[in-house]
Amino acid sequence: MDNEISIDLFIDIFIGYTKNKDNGALGLYESIKENLMTLSTLSNLCKEYSDISKYIYNLSEEDFKLLKNFFDIGDEKKGSYNGILEDLKELSVDQKDNLKRFERHVKLSCHQRDYIVNNFTKVSDELKNVKGEIKDTENKVGNLTSNVSKASDEMGKNRRDFDKITEKVKQAKSKVNGIYSEFVGILGVFTALSFALMGSVQVFGNILKNINTPNVGNIGYVLVVGGVYLLLIYLVIMTLFIGMKKVFKEGSEYQFNRAFTWRIIGTSAVLVLSGLGLIVIHEFCLT
């Protein structure tokens, strides 16, 4: 079974549980616990963000509402996920992390779908209003043909109305294009930030795991790495915001906060220098 089919299966199980949990079906609660236990062991599956988003975007409205209720983000606020997760006492730290990754991206995909649907609904309403105004204008033009004596006066008025309608059509098209740009930018920033933060946590986890007997030298090494990594993470995040600014408004430049940037640089320098100092002290004591 490939990842896409597996993701579809687990999401359908969550939807089915939310739909049937009030019917008192025997073994339903134990079944959902077993499925969550199985999901927690599938690390690669929990990171298949594109497949998760794809399936959630294609759910029907009813199933989408049931999925949001399962994760306690729907309007009814009758979720089950957190309560079930508390009952799974036997989960290891890695298994809990896998479920948290899966939960975070499911919620992110749900919020993104709501955002897209709401914006398209607004644009559709505006387009309906534009069509109504165009129809009114056509009726006015038809009346002009039956009244030649008023043709010159009405032509000027209809010309102005037509210009307004054309401008509204252009604005509606611009909003539709803006929605695509905003969605791509937001999705890219969220995804990149998620990877950057998870990567930083994993790096420090690996560093701390290798320090079995803490001493002055090891602490200095951690401070040096932390200072350098703080500066790198800041540069990555700023690069993302600069790129998002260009997507939203072509030709504009992102304005850095100089005071905050210097604080980041200063903090990084203090960590690196402190770490180097501790390493030197440790080496001196060994000699």
C-alpha positions in Angstrom: 0.0 0.0 0.0 1.6 3.3 -1.1 1.6 6.4 1.1 -1.3 8.2 -0.7 -3.6 5.2 -0.2 -2.5 4.8 3.4 -3.2 8.5 4.1 -6.6 8.2 2.5 -7.4 5.2 4.7 -6.4 6.8 8.0 -8.3 10.0 7.2 -11.4 8.0 6.2 -11.2 6.1 9.5 -11.1 9.4 11.5 -14.1 10.7 9.5 -16.0 7.4 10.0 -15.3 7.5 13.7 -16.7 11.0 14.1 -19.8 10.1 12.1 -20.6 6.9 14.1 -19.2 7.6 17.6 -22.7 8.7 18.9 -24.3 5.4 17.7 -22.7 3.4 20.4 -21.0 0.9 18.0 -19.1 -1.8 19.9 -15.3 -1.7 19.7 -15.3 1.6 17.8 -13.2 3.4 20.4 -10.7 0.6 20.7 -10.4 0.4 16.9 -9.6 4.1 16.6 -6.9 3.8 19.3 -5.3 0.8 17.4 -5.3 2.8 14.2 -3.6 5.8 15.9 -1.0 3.4 17.4 -0.4 2.1 13.9 -0.1 5.6 12.4 2.3 6.7 15.2 4.8 4.0 13.9 4.7 5.3 10.3 7.2 8.1 10.4 7.5 8.6 6.7 3.7 8.6 6.3 3.3 11.4 8.8 5.7 13.5 6.8 3.9 13.1 3.4 2.6 16.7 3.5 1.7 16.9 -0.2 -0.4 13.8 -0.1 -2.2 14.9 3.1 -3.0 18.3 1.6 -4.2 16.8 -1.7 -6.6 14.4 0.0 -8.0 17.1 2.4 -8.5 19.6 -0.5 -10.6 17.0 -2.4 -12.9 15.9 0.5 -16.6 16.6 0.3 -18.0 19.4 2.5 -19.6 16.9 4.9 -16.5 14.7 5.3 -14.4 17.9 5.6 -16.6 19.1 8.5 -16.4 15.7 10.2 -12.6 15.7 9.9 -12.3 19.2 11.5 -14.6 18.1 14.3 -12.4 15.0 15.0 -9.4 17.3 15.4 -11.5 19.8 17.4 -11.2 22.7 14.9 -14.8 22.6 13.6 -17.7 24.9 14.5 -19.2 22.3 16.9 -16.0 21.8 18.9 -16.7 18.1 19.6 -13.3 16.7 18.8 -12.1 13.3 20.0 -8.4 13.3 19.0 -6.9 14.9 22.1 -8.9 12.7 24.5 -7.9 9.5 22.6 -4.3 10.6 22.5 -4.3 11.0 26.3 -5.4 7.4 26.7 -2.5 6.1 24.6 -0.1 6.0 27.6 2.2 3.4 25.9 3.3 5.8 23.1 7.0 6.5 22.9 8.4 10.0 22.4 9.1 9.4 18.7 5.6 8.0 18.2 4.1 11.1 19.9 6.2 13.3 17.6 5.0 11.5 14.5 1.3 12.0 15.5 2.0 15.7 16.3 3.5 16.2 12.8 0.5 14.5 11.2 -2.0 16.5 13.4 -0.2 19.9 12.6 -0.3 19.4 8.9 -3.9 18.2 8.9 -4.9 21.3 10.8 -2.8 23.5 8.5 -4.4 22.0 5.4 -7.9 22.5 6.9 -7.2 26.2 7.6 -5.7 26.7 4.1 -8.8 25.1 2.5 -11.1 27.3 4.5 -9.1 30.4 3.5 -9.2 29.5 -0.2 -12.9 28.7 -0.2 -13.8 31.9 1.7 -11.8 34.1 -0.7 -13.3 32.4 -3.8 -16.8 32.9 -2.4 -16.2 36.6 -2.0 -14.8 36.9 -5.5 -17.8 34.9 -6.8 -20.2 37.3 -5.1 -18.5 40.3 -6.6 -18.6 38.7 -10.1 -22.4 38.1 -9.6 -22.8 41.7 -8.8 -20.8 42.7 -11.9 -23.0 40.4 -14.1 -26.1 42.0 -12.6 -24.8 45.5 -13.4 -23.9 44.4 -17.0 -27.4 43.0 -17.4 -28.9 46.3 -16.2 -26.7 48.2 -18.7 -27.9 45.9 -21.6 -31.5 46.7 -20.7 -30.7 50.4 -20.8 -29.1 50.0 -24.2 -32.2 48.2 -25.4 -34.5 50.9 -24.2 -32.3 53.5 -26.1 -33.1 51.9 -29.5 -36.8 52.5 -28.9 -36.4 56.2 -28.0 -34.2 57.9 -30.6 -34.8 61.4 -29.2 -33.0 60.5 -26.0 -30.2 58.5 -27.6 -27.5 61.1 -27.3 -28.1 61.9 -23.6 -28.4 58.2 -22.6 -25.3 57.2 -24.6 -23.1 59.4 -22.4 -24.5 58.0 -19.2 -24.2 54.3 -20.4 -20.6 55.0 -21.4 -19.8 56.0 -17.9 -21.6 53.0 -16.4 -19.7 50.7 -18.8 -16.4 52.2 -17.7 -17.2 51.6 -14.1 -18.2 48.0 -14.8 -15.0 47.4 -16.8 -13.0 48.7 -13.9 -14.9 46.4 -11.5 -14.2 43.4 -13.8 -10.5 44.3 -13.8 -10.5 44.5 -10.0 -12.2 41.1 -9.7 -9.6 39.5 -12.0 -6.8 41.2 -10.0 -8.3 39.7 -6.7 -8.5 36.2 -8.2 -4.8 36.4 -9.3 -3.9 37.8 -5.9 -5.5 34.8 -4.2 -3.3 32.4 -6.1 -0.2 34.4 -5.3 -1.1 34.7 -1.6 -1.9 31.0 -1.3 1.4 30.0 -3.0 3.4 32.4 -0.8 1.7 31.4 2.5 2.0 27.7 1.7 5.7 28.1 0.8 6.5 30.0 4.0 4.6 27.6 6.3 6.2 24.6 4.7 9.7 26.1 4.7 9.4 27.3 8.3 8.2 23.9 9.4 11.2 22.2 7.8 13.6 24.8 9.2 12.2 24.5 12.8 12.1 20.7 12.7 15.6 20.6 11.3 16.9 22.9 14.1 15.2 20.8 16.8 16.7 17.6 15.3 20.2 19.2 15.1 20.2 20.2 18.7 18.7 16.9 19.7 21.6 15.1 18.0 24.1 17.4 19.7 22.7 16.9 23.1 22.3 13.2 22.6 26.1 12.8 22.0 26.9 14.7 25.2 26.8 11.8 27.7 29.1 13.5 30.3 28.6 17.3 30.4 31.7 19.4 31.0 32.9 22.8 30.3 34.2 21.9 26.8 31.0 20.2 25.8 28.9 23.2 27.0 31.2 25.6 25.0 30.8 23.4 21.9 27.0 23.6 22.3 27.1 27.4 22.7 29.3 27.9 19.6 26.9 25.7 17.5 23.9 27.5 19.0 25.3 30.9 18.1 26.1 30.0 14.5 22.7 28.2 14.1 20.8 31.2 15.5 22.3 33.4 12.8 21.7 30.9 10.0 18.0 30.4 11.0 17.5 34.2 11.1 19.0 34.5 7.6 16.8 31.7 6.3 13.6 33.3 7.8 14.5 36.8 6.4 15.1 35.3 3.0 11.6 33.7 3.1 10.0 37.0 4.0 11.9 38.9 1.3 10.7 36.3 -1.2 7.1 36.5 0.0 7.2 40.3 -0.2 8.2 40.1 -3.9 5.4 37.6 -4.6 2.7 39.8 -3.0 4.0 43.1 -4.5 6.4 42.9 -7.4 9.3 45.4 -7.3 8.9 46.2 -3.6 11.7 45.7 -1.0 11.5 44.2 2.4 12.6 46.7 5.1 14.9 45.1 7.8 14.6 46.2 11.4 18.2 47.2 12.0 17.9 47.2 15.8 16.5 43.7 15.9 19.0 42.4 13.4 21.9 43.8 15.4 20.5 42.1 18.5 20.4 38.8 16.7 24.0 39.3 15.5 25.1 40.4 19.0 23.4 37.4 20.7 25.0 35.0 18.2 28.4 36.6 18.8 28.1 36.4 22.6 27.1 32.7 22.3 30.0 31.9 20.0 32.6 33.9 22.0 31.3 32.4 25.3 31.5 28.9 23.8 35.1 29.5 22.5 36.1 30.8 25.9 34.7 27.7 27.7 36.5 25.5 25.2 39.8 27.3 25.7 39.4 27.0 29.5 38.6 23.3 29.2 41.7 22.7 27.0 43.8 24.7 29.4 42.6 22.6 32.4 43.4 19.4 30.6 47.0 20.5 29.9 
